[in-house]
Amino acid sequence: MKFPRISGFLAWGYALLLVIPFYYLVVSSFKENDDIFTNPLKLPATWDFGNYGEAVGSADLVPAVANSVIVTGLALALTLLLAVPAAFALSRSTGRAGRIVEATFSLGFLIPTFAALFPTFLLAAFTGLFHTRTFLILLLPATAMPLAVVILTQFMRTIPRELEEAASMDGASTLTILRHVHLPICIPGIATVVLLCFLSFWNEYLYSLIIIGPDPAQRTIQVALPTLQLTTGTDYGVLMAGTVFTLLPVFAVYAITQRQMQRALVSGAVKG
C-alpha cells in the first residue's frame, strides 16, 4: 500500500517541477520588470497584452513564425517521405545487407552537431544555397533520419507476416501493402516521429543561424527571438511574451499528435 502512495507523491512532485516554470513564464509575460523580480509567482495586477504586441513588433515574429512553419512543415514531409519506405524495406529484410544498412543509420546518433557544422557550411556554399531556406529544408531531414528510421523499423517489425502474405495472395503490390497494411498499423510510430521531429526542427537554432543568417525575411523564430534582448534591453516581460508566442505552435502540434496516438492505440486494442 505504501508503494502506490510514494509513486503518486513522486508523480505530483515531478508535475509541479514542470508546471511551476511554465506558470512563471506565462505570468511574467504580463508583468513589468519590477513586478517580475519583486513578486515572481504572483498573478499580474492587470492582464495586459502589451508585452505580446511589443514582442511581435520588435522582433518581427509573425514572418519568423511563417518561415519556421514553412521550413518545419516541408522538412517534416520530406523526412516521412524518406523514412517510411526505408523503414519498410529494413523491416522486411532478413539478410546481412539489411542489418548493415540499419547499423549505418544507427551510427548517425554518434555524430555530434558541431562535428557536421563546417562540412555543412562548405556544402551550402558549394551548392549555391547558402543563406536560403531551401538548404535548411534539405538538411534537417538528414539529421532526423537515424531516429525516424530506427523508430519506424521497430514498429513495422511488430506487424505479423501473415497480414502481408494475405495481402500478397490477393494480388497487392509492395506499394499497396505499405499503404494499406503497414501505414495504418504504424500510426503510433509515425505520430511519435512527427512529434519528435517537429520539436527538433522547430527549436533548431545553430544551423538556422549559420545557414540562413539574421535576414528578417528568411530567419526562423528561434533566430528572431534572441533579438528581443537587443531591441528591448532588459525588458524580461517582452522577452517572456515572445517565448510564450513561439511555444503556441508546439503545444498545438503536441495536442494533435497525442490524440492521434491515443486513437490508434485504442483502435488497435479493440481490434485485438
N, C-alpha and C positions, 0 to 999 in steps of 0.2 A: 504493500500500500504506500510505502514511502517513496518508492521509485517514481511512480506517476506524478506525485506532488513535486518532487525535485525537478523532474524533466519539465513539468509545466512552469515552474518558477524560472528555470533557465530559459525557457522559450519566451516568457514575458519579458525577462531581463534583456534578452537579445533583441526583441521587438522594440523595446524602449531605446536601446542603443542606436537603432535605425531611425526611429521616429523623431527623437529629440533634435538631431542635427537638421533634419528636413523641416521641422517646425521652426527652428531658429532661422533657417534660410528664408522661409516664407514670411514670417512676421517681420524680419529685418528689412525685407523689400518694401515695406510700407512705412519705414521709420527714417528719421534723420540720424546723422552720425552720433549726436549726443545721446539720443534715446537708445541707440543700439548698444552703446557701451555702458550707459547708466542702468538700463533695465533690459538686459538681453533677452529674457524669456517672457517678459510682459507683453500682453497684446497691445497693439498700437492704439493711440487715442482716437485717431481717425483713419479710416481705410481709404487713403488717397492713392490713386493710381498714377500720380505724377511721376514717380520714380520710373515706372514702366515706360511712360511716354518719352521721358528723357533718355532712357537707355536705348530704346528703339531708334530714336532720332540721332543720338550722338554717335552710335557705332554702326548705323545703317544695318540693323539686324534683320529687317524684312528681306532685302535682297540676299543677305548672307544665309538666311534660312532657306530661301528658294534655291540657292546654289547647293546647299547641303542636301536638300531633298532630291535635286537632280543627280548629284554625284552618288548619294547613298542608294537611291532607287535603281539607277542603271547598273551600278556595281553589284548590287544585290541580285538583280535579274541575271546578270552575266555569271555570277557565282553559281546560282542554281542551275543555269543552263549547262555549265561545265561539270559541276559536281554530281548532279543526279545521274547522268549517263555513266560517268566514271565509276561511281559507287555501284551502280547496277552491274557493270562489267566485272568489277572486282568481287562482288558478292557471288557471282555465278562461276568465277574462276576457281579451279581446283588444282591448277598446275603450279610449278615453281615460278614461272614468269609473273603470275598474278601476285604471289607473295612478295616478289622483289619490287614490283610496282607499288604495292601497298606500303612496304617498308620505306620506299623512296618518299612517298607522301608524308609518312610519319617523321622523316628526317627534317621536314620543314619546321617542326616545332623547335628544333635545336638552333635555328638561325636567328640571332638577335636582331632587333630592328636597326640598331646603329650599324651593324656589320653590312647591311644591304644599302645603306644610305648613299655612299659615294658611287657604287655601281649604278644605282638607280638614277642618280643625278647625271652621270655620263650617258646613260641610255636615253634619258629625256632630252638631253642636248643633241644627241646623235639623230634621234628620230624627228627633231624639229617640233616637239610637243612640249617644250619647256614653257612654264607659265601658262598652261592650259588645263582646263578641267578634264579634257579627253584623256590625257596620260594618267591622271589620278583615277579615273573610272576604269582604265585598263589595269592599273597597278593593284588596286585594293582587292579584286578577286584573287590575284596571285597570292596575296598574304593570307587569304581566308581559305584557300583550297585544302590545305592539310587538315584543318579542323572539320570542314564541311564533308570532305570525302570520308574521313575516319568515322564520323558520327553516322552518316547515311549508310555506309557499308555495313556497320554493325546492325542497324535497323533492318536492312534488306536481308541480312543473313537469317533473321528470325522468321522470315516468310517460308512456310512449308513448300518444299519442292513439288508436292502433289498439285498445288494450285497452278503452278507454272506448267506442269505436264498436262494437266487437264485443259488448260487454255491452248497449248500446242496441239493437242489432239483435235480440238475444234477448229484448227486452221489459223490460229492467231500468230501474227508475226512477232519478231522480237520487240519491235517498237510498240505494238499493241499490248504485249504482255507488260511492258514497262508502264504504259499509260493507264491501263485498266486493272492491272493486278498489283503491281508494286507501289505505284504512287498513292492510291487511296489508303493502303495499309500503312504507308510510311509517313502519313501526315504528321504524327507527333514528332518524328525525327526532322522533317522539313521545317515544322514550326520552330523547333529548337534551333536549327541552323539559321533560320531567318532572324530570330531574336538575337542570338549571339553575334551574327554578322552585322546586323543593324546597329547594335551598341558599339561594335568595333569601328564601323565606318563612320557613324555619326560623331563619335568622340575623337576621331583621328585628328591629330594636331601637327605632328612633326613633318610628315610628308606633305600635308596641305600647305604648311608654311613654306617649305623649301621649293616645292614644285609649282604651286600656284602663286605664292607670294602674297603681299598685303594689298593687292589691287582690289578696291572696293567692288568692282564689277564682277569679280570672279571668286573672291575669297569665301571660304566656308564659315559657318557660325563659330567654330572653335578658334579660328584665326581672328575673327572680328571681335569676339567677346573681350579678350585682354586689352583691346584699345580703350575700353572704358576707364581703365586705370590711368591712361594718358590724357584723355579728354576731360575727365571729371575729377582728376586728382585723387583725393582720399574719400570720395563720396561712396561709402560702402553700401548705402541703401540703393543707389542706382546700380552698383555692381551686382548686388543680390537680386535685384529685379531682372537684370539681364540674364543672370544664371537661371532663374526660375523660368524665364521666357524660353530659353533653349531646352529646358527639360520637358516642356509640354509634349512635343512630338514623341519623346522617348516613352512617356507614360502611356500615350495613346497606342503606340505600337505594342507595348508590353501587354496592355489590357486586351487588345485584339488577339494577339498571339496566344495568350493564356486561355482565352475562350475556345479557340480552335483546338488547342491541345486537349482541353478537358472534354470537348465534344467527341474528339477522335478516340480518346481513351474509353469514355463511357460507351460509345458505339461499338468498339471492339469487345468490351466486356459483355455487352448484351448479345452480340453475335456469337461469342464463345459459349 
